[in-house]
Amino acid sequence: MSATERYLDLPLEEVIGDRFGRYSKYIIQDRALPDARDGLKPVQRRILFAMYQEGNTHEKPYRKSAKTVGNVIGNYHPHGDSSVYEAMVRMSQDWKVRKVLIGMHGNNGSVDGDPAAAMRYTEARLSAISSELLRDIEKNTVEFAPNFDDTLQEPVVLPARYPNLLVNGSTGISAGYATDIPPHHLGEVIDAVIMQIANPDVSLEQLMTVMKGPDFPTGGIVQGKDGIKKAFETGKGRVVVRARTKIEELRGGREQITIDEIPFEVNKANLVKRMDELRLDKKVEGIAEVRDETDRTGMRIVIELKKEANAAAILAFLFKNTDLQISFNYNMVAIHNKTPKLMSLKQIIASYIEHQREVVTNRSRYDLNKAKERQHVVEGLIRAISMLDEVIAIIRGSKDKRHAKDNLMQSFQFTDAQAEAIVTLQLYRLTNTDVTTLQKEADELAKKIETLSGILNSETKLLNVIKKELLEVKKKYNDDRRTVIEDEIEEIKINMEAMIPSEDVMVAITKDGYAKRSSLRSYSASNGEAPTMKDTDRLLFASSLNTTDTVLLFTNKGNYIFMPVYELPEARWKDAGQHLANMVGIARDEQLLKVVPVQQFDESYLIFFTKQGLVKKTELLHYKAQRYNKMLMALKLKNDDEVIDVQRTDGKQDVFIATNQGYGLLFNETEVNIVGQRAAGVKGINLKDDDYVVSGLTVPANEQAAFLLMTHRGAVKKMKQTEFEPSSRAKRGLVMLRELKKNPHRVVAVEVIDGTTRFEWQSTKGDLGLIDPSELKWADRYNNGAFLVDQAEVGDVIAMRPFIELEEEK
């Protein structure tokens, strides 16, 4: 062949397609998926067979794992040592497999996900139940194939005296296929197999009377009988697995949750860490401490609760938000007739029964041949002893063993096998007792041959043998079920209110969007000092609330933030707190306007006032949000309009709107129809073209309320509500200032005077000052008030608002 002919010119797609096809076939058939008959993947089968061949069985001493791994790699499995050792370790972990197939001495890992010690430190041997998987393998029960280098033979499948696929389950990911079969209870599986042997057309409902569902080595509680039924029926189905928990009473009226079983394949250390993180991040209130008290006596995780904490609500929260409850999805894929197949329970059992038929048939055939061979030899020996003297004479007269055999075969028509047995006979066996023994053996062999022939000739007898052997395995290895099965999947309802310990706290929210809650102790220690803020920032809200309350934060863009008080970041009173952008995301050009604290969402209303004179009234209940991880819409705004103020009312208040050019309109809130949360408002006041609203207030109807007005020139005046005749909405309103031709006053804000509150003004140059309304004289509508501020010195006044006074300042 010339050098050029050694290379094939093929398109890349063809080469990749072909190679990937071969690789996939290998992964599916010879690596990741278990065989439906013995429930083992090739690496597991090779490990068990290699240990069996070495005599490393359960009644012998342990041997170094490294020796087994080397043996498996050298003889059967030409891959990395870690893949072999890890498979070996998994078969020895009693929290991963229901019936361990390998006993291991030394550190073989833990439920916390710790790795096993290196193979040079650990020792292993087959477990007792593994001998049931391998029993009778030497009797030609299963097919053997050459190993990777054709020097040895290895089994294609193990005899498997019990249905290992269902008992130990399997998990694996191959190319295009994955499998997830949970462990089941040995006794139940065997009962199901026997039931199906007795009646191959047995219904799934009948099978499920004995085989209830998964039985995890880690115990726990499985919910969802329908999911189990669907999985048994189709091979796919979902069940919920939850930890076994109980709520214990402690002294002093406190409680604790203890966990002694966790869901299958959940890493305990990660679970404990996750629960503790929820406590630290204040995602759940009421947990004092999470401890792992697991020791050699068993698993125990303790969640100690604070006083007054609602244990049931916290447990529900943990089920929902941690691996204390998981979903397990059945995906019963196994190799059946060299092909991956999604199998139902009945198909898996049928496949196993068919396998056992073959195993028992092959074994019976093997035993029958052996028995017939021995029977033939025994018959020869009995005949030889009956004419002993002639036989001895012939042997003594022969030259050698071969000659003696030929003479015996010629003289007495013994066969080769019989002659061989006669010439190798030891002299002591020529006693009387031996004749009896041989006769007894001959009778036993005849009986055995009859039995074995019966098995081979009768289907019923064959199936009875399978049943009998399964029951022997059950009797020897059965134990109690560990997992509790509940019919229904319990829906987890989390009542967050019940989980929050009621505690009075101090809440502070600043104009720039920094929010926090502080303990009353931290607040008292501050001696009335304001929290840390930027120079340009100011307190928008500071008040004592309960952790079970909610605050609604409204912005000028018509949005709002729903914030339960317990979810506000906890900080010392002196600290700045966290920015709302970190919690819900707030646009840079959006300004916080008003904070409305809500103890309960009762039958009160919110009234919104916009710059362009619109008023909107909506029930407070509409603003109770279920999902609140982002900004929500409070009302619809049009044409660059913005919200000026938000007031909470009982539905019986008067509404007062003040405009920049000095118009004030008073009307009853019943004039404004109640609309939905996302709706826009109706016209509240009829504005002149260049006028806009500066304040929107609510005052008790027909009461002598008082207003404080301030103008941009620094003039303030105090007016009685009676100065304004109640009108209807959408009117122009009454003039509150005397119009000046030169440099007329423009209204900055109007506020309601409540008798105790002082007010703060702010100017363009950044000056601030306080107004005490009690020091002002009453004025009428046509009065321009008294100058409080020198406009030439501080610039125009741009804002007036109620001043938030902290304890000591008062």
N, C-alpha and C positions, 0 to 999 in steps of 0.2 A: 504494500500500500504506500503510495507516495505521500509526502508530508502534507501536500495541499488537501488530500482527501480526508485528513483527520478532522477537519473543521467543517461544521455544518452552518450554512447561512440561513438562519431562521429569523422571522420577525420577533421582536421583543415581546409582544403581547402573547404570542404562542408559547414562548419559553416560560414567561412568568405564569401564564395560566396553567401550564402543565405542572410546573414545579409547585405552585401554590396548591393545586389540586392534590398532588401527592402528599404534600405536607399536611393538608387538612385531613386527608384520609388517615394519616398516621396519628395525628392528634386525637381524632375522634375514636379510632378503634384501639389505639395502643397507648393512650396516655391519660386522658382526662375523664373519660366516662366509665362507669362500672358495668360489669357484665350482669345481665338480669338474673343469671343462674346462681352465682355465688356472691354477688354484690361487691366484688373486688375490682379495683383498677389493676392493670398489669404490674405496677411497681409493688403494690401491696401483696399480690399473689406471689410474686417472686421472692419477697422478703419472707413470707410465711413458709414457702416451699424450701427455701435455702436453709432456714432455721430447722425445719423438720428433717431435712437431709443430713444436717450436721448432728442430729440428736439433741438439739437445744430445746428440749420440751419441758413441760411444766413440772415433771417429777424429778428433773435433774437440776444441778446448780445453775445459777445465773452465769452468763458469759459476757465479756466485754462487748459493747455495742459495735465498737470499731471493727471487731473481728467479723461480725455478721455483715456490716456494711461492705467491707472489703470483699467478702465472699459473694455478696449479691452483685456487686459491680463486676467482679472478675468472671463470674459464671453466667449471669443472666441479664443484667441490666447495665449496659455500657453507657452510663450517664454520670453526672456529678455526684459526689458523695453526699452533698447537702440535701439533694432531692430525695435520696434514699433514706438518709437519717431522719429528715423531717417527716417523711411518710411513716417511718417506724415510730417516732415519738408520738405522732397523732394517734396511732393505733393503741398507744399505751395510756392516753389521757382520759381518765374516767369522767371528765366534764365535756368531752367532745364525742365519745362513742358510748353507746348504751351498754355494750358488753365488750370490755377491753380484750383485744386479740393478742396483745403482747404485755407481759409483766415487766416493769422496768425498775431497777434499783437506782437510786440517785435522783438528782433534780431533773424531772421531765417537764419543766415548765409550770405555769400556774394560770388560774382563772384571770389573773391580773395582766395576762399577756406577756409575762416574763418568758424569755427563751429557755429551752432546756440546756443543761450543761453540755459541753462538747462530748462527742461520742467516745473519746478516750477515757472519760470519767465515769460514764454510766454503764450499767450492765443490764442485759435483757435475756428473756427466754419466752417461749410461747406460753400463752395462758391456757388454762384447762379447756376452755370452750373452743380454742383454736384447733385442738386435736379433733374436734367434731367436724371442722371444716375439711381437715386433711385425712380423716379416717378412711381406710381402705384404698388409699391412692395407689398403693403398690399392687392392687389386684386388678390392674387394667380397667379401672372403673371409668377413667376419663381419658380423653385424647391427649397425646403428648406431641410436641413439635420440637424441631431442632432449635437450640439456642442461637444467639447471634453469630457464633463462629463455628457452628455445626459440631462442636465437641461433646455436647451433652444434650439431653432431652429435658424439656420443661413442660409442665401441664398447661394446657390451653384454658382450663377452668378447673376449679377444685370440686371434689365430690359434694361438699357442703351439706352436712347432715341437718342443718336448720336454715331457714330463709334469711340469710345474712343481710341481703339488700334492704329488707324492711326493718330488720332488728336494729342494724347500726346506721341505716341511712347512707347518704352519700352527697357530696357537693363537688361540683367541678365546672370549669368553663373550657370549652373547646372551640373549634372554628365553626361558627354558625349554630352551635348547640350549647346549652348549659344544662346542668342538672341540680336539683335541690330536693333531696328526699330526706325528711326528718327521721330520727330513730323511732321505733315503735316497741311495744312491750312483747318480749319473747313468748310468753304464755299465750297472749291474745293472738299473735301472728300464727303460732302453731295451731291453735284452735280453729282459726279461719282456714288454714290450709287443709286441716282434717275435714272441716265442713264442706269445702269445695271438692275434696277427693270423694266424699260420700255422695255429693250431688253437684256435678259439674255445671248445672244450670242454676245454681243457688243465686238468689237475688242479692243485690248490694245491701238492701235493708237487713236481710238475714245475717250477712257477713258482719254488718256493723253492730249486731247484737253482741258479738263476741269481741270484735276488734273496734274499740271505741274511737281511736284516733292516736295522734302522736304521743310518745312517752319520752320526754327529753331526759338525758342524764342529769341535767341541772334542775329537774322538777319544774316548778312554776305552775301557772294556770293557763290553760288553752281555752279560748272562747270562740264559738262559731261552729256549731255542728253542721250548718249548711255548707260552710267552706270546706269542712272535712269531707262531707258527702260529695261535693263537686269534685274535689281532688281525687277521691277514690274512684269516681265515675269517669273523669276525663283525663286525670293526670295533672291537672292544674287547678289550684284553688287557694284561697287566702284564709289564714286563721290569725287570730290575735294572741300573742303570748305575753303574759304579764307576770311580774314578780309576785311572790307570796309575801304579803305584808300583814302586819297587825298593829293596831294602835294600843299602846300601853299607858296606863295611868301612872304618874309619878307623884311623889309627895308634893304638897303645896299646890295641888290643883293643876299641875302642868301635865303635859302629855308628850309621848315620843312615838315615832313610827319606827318599827323594826322590820328589817327585810332579811329573810333567811334563805330565800331562793330567788335567783334572778333569771331572766329569759336566756334561752339557749344561744350560745355564741356571742354573748354580750361580755365585753371586757369590764370586769368589776372595778378596776382602778379608774378607768375612764368614766364609768358611771358615777362613782363617788365624787370625782373631780368636777364633773358637769353639775352635779347637784349643789356642790359647794360654790361653784361659780355663780349659779342662779341666786344663791344667798348673798354672795359678795356684791353682785351687780344690782342687788335690790329688785330683781325681776319678780321675786316672790318674798313677801314679808312674813315674819312669824317663825322662821327657822333660826334657832340659836346656834346649832352646831351640827355638822355631819361627820360621823365617825365610822371608821371601818374597824369593827371589833372581831373580825374573823380570826379564828385560831384553830388548833388541831382538832377541836371538838366540832367545828362546823362553821358555816358562813353566818355572819351577822353584821348587818350595816344598821347603824342607829342614826335617826334624824331627830335630834332633840328640838322641841318646839318652845317658843317663848310663851309666857303666861297669856291667857286669853286667845291664843292662836287657834284657828279652826283646822283641826287635824285632817278631817275628811276633805276639805277644800284644797288644802296643801297637797294631799296625796293625789287628788284628781289632777292638779296642776303638774305634778311630777310625772304622772302617767302620760300626760299629753306632751310634755316638753323634754323628757329624757328617755333613755332606753329602758326605763322601768317597765315600759310596755312597747312591744315591737310587733310588726306584722311579719308573719312567716308565709312565704309564697311557695306552695308545693309546685314542683316542676319535675314530674317523675320520668326523666329520660334515662334510658339504659340501653346497652348494646344487646339486641335480640337478633339472633341469626346474622351476626356480623354487621348489623345495621343499627344506627341510633334510632330509637323509637320512643315516642311519648306514650307511656303505658298506664292503663288503669290498674286498680288494685287486682281485679280479677285476672287481668292479663299477666301481671307479675306473678301471681300465685300459680296460674296455669303454666307459665314458663318454668317455674320452680318444680312443679309436679312432674312435668315432662322430663326435666333434668334428672329428677330422682328415679323416674322409671328407668332411664338409661343406666344410671349408676347402679341401681339394684340389679338390673338385668345383667350388666357386664360383670358385676361382682359374683352373682349367682353362677353365671357361666364359668367364671374363673374357678370358683370353689368347687363346682361340679366336676370340672376337668381334673382338678387336683385330687378330689375324693375318688374319682374313678381310677386314676393312676395308682393311688395308694391301695385301693381295694384290690386291684390287680396284683400288686406286690404282696399284700397280706394273704391273698388266696394261694399264691406261690409258696409263701413261707409255711402256711398251714399244711399244704400238700407235702412239702419237703420234710417237715417234722414227722408226718405220719409214716414216711418211709425213710427214716433217718439213716439206718445202717447202709442201705444202698447208696444214698447220697454221699455219705462220708467216704464210703469205699471208692466211689467215682472220683471225689475230690483228692483223696490220698493218692490215687493212681495217676493223677494228672501232673504235667510238667510245671505249669505255672497257672496264674489266675485266668488268663485268656483261654488256655487249654481246658481248664476246669469248667469254665462257663460254656464253652462249645460242647463239651461232653454232656453236661447237664441238659442243654437245649436239645441235643440229639437223642439222648437216652429217654428223657421223660417229657419231652415237648414243652419245657419251660420257655417263656419268652426271654428276651435279652434283659428286660428290667427285672424279671423275677430271678433269673440266674445271677444277676449282679447283686441282688439283695441276699441271696443264699450264700454266695461265696464271701460276702463281707460280714456275714453274721458272726457275732462273738459267741464263744463257747458257752458262757454262762446262760445264754438265752435258750439253751437246749433243755432247760429244766421243765418240769411239769407245769409250773406256774405260768411259764411263758406261753404255753399252748392255750391256756385259759385266756390270758391277756389278749392274745392274737384273735381268739374267737370273739371275744368281747368287742375288740376293735372292728372286726369284720361286721358285726351286727350294727354297731354305731354307724359305720360307713354306709351300710345299706340303707339305714334310716335317713341319714343325711342326704344321700343321693336321691332318695324318694322325695324328701322335702324340697331340695333344690330343683328337681325336675318339675315338681308341682308348681313352684314359683314361676319357673320359666314357661310353663304351659298354661298357667291360669292368671288372667288379668286381676281377678279378685284377690288371689293370694299375694300377688305382687303389691297391690295397693295396701293390703293389710300389713305387709312388711314395712312399707314406707310409714304408715300410720303408727305402728308399734315403735319404730325407731324415733319418730318425732316425739312421741309421748315420753320415751326414755330421756331424750334431751330436755324436755320440759320439766320432768320430775327432778332432774339433776341440777338444772341451772336457773329455774324460774325464781323470780323474786317479786317483791311488791311493786305495784305501779307507782311511779314518782310524780307524774303530772296529773293534775286534776282537770277534768274536761267539763266545761260549762256550755250549755246549749247556745245561749245568746251572747252576742258581742255587746258589752255594756257601753252605752254612749257616754262619753265623758263630758259632763257639763261643768264648766269652770265658773264658779261664782266669785269673781275677783273681789267684790265688796266683802264677802265673808272672810276672805283671806287677809284683809288688811286690818291690822290691829288699830283700834281707834286711838289716836294720839293727837293732842293739840300741838300744832307747830306754827312757826312764824313763816309766812310766805312773802318773798320780795321779788318783784318783777320791775325791771327798768325799761325806760323808753327805748333804749337801743336793743332790747331783747335778751338781757341776761336774767335768768330765773333760777330760783333755788328755794329750798325749804330748810329751816334751821330749827333746832330744838329751842324750846322756850328758855332753857337754861343758858344756852349760848347767847340768846337775844338779851337776857337780863344782864349777862356779864359785859355787854357792850356799852353800858351806861348811856344808852340813847344815841350812840354814834351811828351814822348811816353806814351801810356796807361800802366796801371798796368799789368805786366807779371811776370811769374816765371823767375828765373835767366837763366834757360836753354832754355827759349822760345825766339822767336824773331818775329818781324813783317814780314809777307810774302807779305802783300798788305795793303796799306793805300792810299786812294785817294778819291777825291770828286766825288760822283755819284748822279744820280737822283733816287728818289723812284720808278720811272717807269722803271729803268734799271734792268738788271739781272747780277748776277755773276756766272760763271761756275768755280767750284773748282775741279781741277784734282789731283788724287793721284798716288803714285808710282805703285799701283797695277792695274792700268788700269781702275779705276772707276772714276766717277765724281758726283758732287752734283750740282743740278740745284737750285739756290736760288734767287728768286726775292728780290730785295733790300728792298722793303717795308715789307717783311716777316722776315728780320733780326731783332733780338731783339734790341729795342732802349735802349741805356744806355749813361751815361755821358762819355765824351772822356777819363777821367781818370780811369773809371771802366774797369774791365777785359772783360766784355761781357759774352756771354753764350757759352758753348761748343757745337760743332756741333753734338756730340753724343746725346744730348738732343733733337735735332731737326730731325735728319735723321738716326742716328746710324752709327758710324764709327768704324771699327775694331781697336784694340789697336796697332797692328803692322803695320797699314796703315799710311803712311805719306802724308800730303798735300804737293803738289809740286809746283802748279802754279795756280794763280787766273786770269781768263780772264773776264774782264768786257764787257758786251754786251749791247749796246743801242738798237739795233734792229738786228734781225736775217736776215742779208742781204746775198748777194751772195758771201760771203768770205769763207775762208777755215781754217781748223785746221790741223796742221802738228804735228804728234807725233814722238818722237825719243825714241828708247829703248836702254837699256844697251848693248844688244847683236847685235846692229847695224841695227835694222829694222826701216823703216820709213813708216808712214801711213798718207794718206791725205784724209780728208772727208769734205763734205760741212758743214758749221756751222749750217745750218738749221736743220740738223739731230739731233742736240743736244738741240732743243727746246722741252722741256718735258711738257706733259699735267698733268701727275701725278708725284709728286716729293717728296713724303714723305719718300723716302729711297734712298740709293745709286743706281746709274744707271751705266750701263756698257759703257765705252768710247771706248775701243778696246779690242781685244782678245789677251792675252799674253800666250806664251808657255814656257815650261822648265825653270821655276823660273826667267824668264826675268822680267825686271821692266822698267817703264817709267822714262826717264831722264829729258825730257823737252817737252813742248807743245808750239807751236807758232801759232799765227793767221796771215794769209796772204791774199793778194788780188788775188793770183793765178799767179802773175808775178815776184815772188821773186827768188833770188838764195838761195840755201840751203848750209850751212856749217856744217860738222860733224867733231868733234875733238875727238881723242882717248887718252887713258891714256899713251900709249907708244909714243905719239908725232906725230901721223899721222893726217893730215887735208885734207878733201876732199870737193871741191866746185863744185856744179852742179846746173842746173836750176830745179825749182820745177816741171816743166812740165814733167820731167823724171819719176815722181811718179804718177801712175794712181790714179784716184779718186775712192774710195771704200765706202761701207756702214758703218754705225755706229759700227756694231758688228764685222766687219771683222778684220783680223790681217793685219800686214803691209807687205811690200816687203823689200828685202835686200837693205840697203842704203849704207853700206860700207863693204868692204871685210876685216874682222879682222884677225889678227894673233891669234893663239890658246889661248895665255894668255892675250890678249888685250881686252879692252872694251871701250865703248863710254862714254865720260865724259860730252860732251856738244853738243847740236843741236841748230843751230841758223838759222835765215833767215835774208838776207840783200838785199837791192834793187839791181836788176841786173845791171851789167855794171857801177856801181858807185864806187867811191873811199871810201868804208867803211874801218874801221880800227878795228883790234881785239886786245884784251888784253889777254895775256896768263900768267898763274901762275903755277909754279911747286911745288911739295911737299917739295922741299928744300928751298923754299922761294924766288925763282928767278921770276922776272916778265919781260915781254917785250911787246912792242907795235909794231904791224906789219900792213902793208897796205894790202888791199885785193888783190892788183895787184901781191903780192908775190905768189898767187895761181892761176895756170892756170885752167880755167873752164874745167871740165871733164864730165864724165857721171857717173851715180850711180853704186854702187856695185864694185867700184875699191878700191885699197888699199889706195890711197891718197898720198900726198906729206909729206915728213918729215919736222917737224916744229922745231926740236931741233938737235943740234949736239950730236951724240951718244958718251957717255963717257964709257970707259971700267970699271972704278971704280965709284961706286955710281952714276949711270946715273940719270938724271932728269926724273921725271914722271909728266905728266900734270894733274893738279887738275881740272882746268876749263878754258874755253875760253869764253870771253864775247865780245859783240859788243860795241865799244866806240861811244857815241852819242854827246860828247862835253861838257855835263853838269854833267853827272852822275859820282859820285865817287863809288869806289868798296870797299867791306869789305872782309877781309880774316879772317879765323878762324883756330886755330891750335889744335893739340891733347891735349895740356895742358889747353885749354880753353881760350887762348889769342885771342884778336881781334885787328884788325888794319885797317886803311883806306889807299886806294891807290888813288891818283889823277893822272889820265893818262896824264894830260897836263904837268906834271912835268917830264915825261919820254921821252927819246930819241927814235927815230925810230930804229928798228932793222930788220935784214933780217931773212930768215928762218933758216939759219945755226947758228944763234947766240943763246946762252943760256940765254941771258938777264942779268939783273943786280940783285944782291942779295938785297932784301929789308928787309928780316927777317933773324935773326940768328937761324938756325935750332937747333944748340946745346942748345940755351937758351929756345926757345918756343916749341920745338918739331916739328914734321912734320906738314906742312899746309894741312888741309883736305877739305877746302872749300873756294871758292871765289864767291861773288855774288854782284849784284848791291845793293848799300846802299840806303835804303828808308830814305829820308831826310824830316823832317817836317818843317813847315814854319820858325820858329824862328832859328832853327839850321842852315838853309841856311844863 
